[in-house]
Amino acid sequence: MFTHDQLTQKMLADPAVREAHTAMAPEFALLDELLRARKEAGLSQAQLIARMGLMGTTT
């Protein structure tokens, strides 16, 4: 069994995976910022979804 970091390191050894991962860096940065803001606001995922009016959606 791999840890998350070990699996990431293994996958990024593949040049195609590394290239795709690098291309997605802006999206990862946005997700990190959203997660930080949610935690800073003291909201659970369910609370954030409810505030966004997304409760009950399937997408």
Number of C-alpha atoms within 10 A of each C-alpha: 5 8 8 9 9 11 11 12 12 11 14 16 10 10 10 11 12 15 11 11 15 13 11 11 11 11 12 13 11 11 12 12 12 12 14 12 12 15 12 9 10 11 14 11 12 11 13 15 14 12 11 9 10 12 12 8 7 5 4
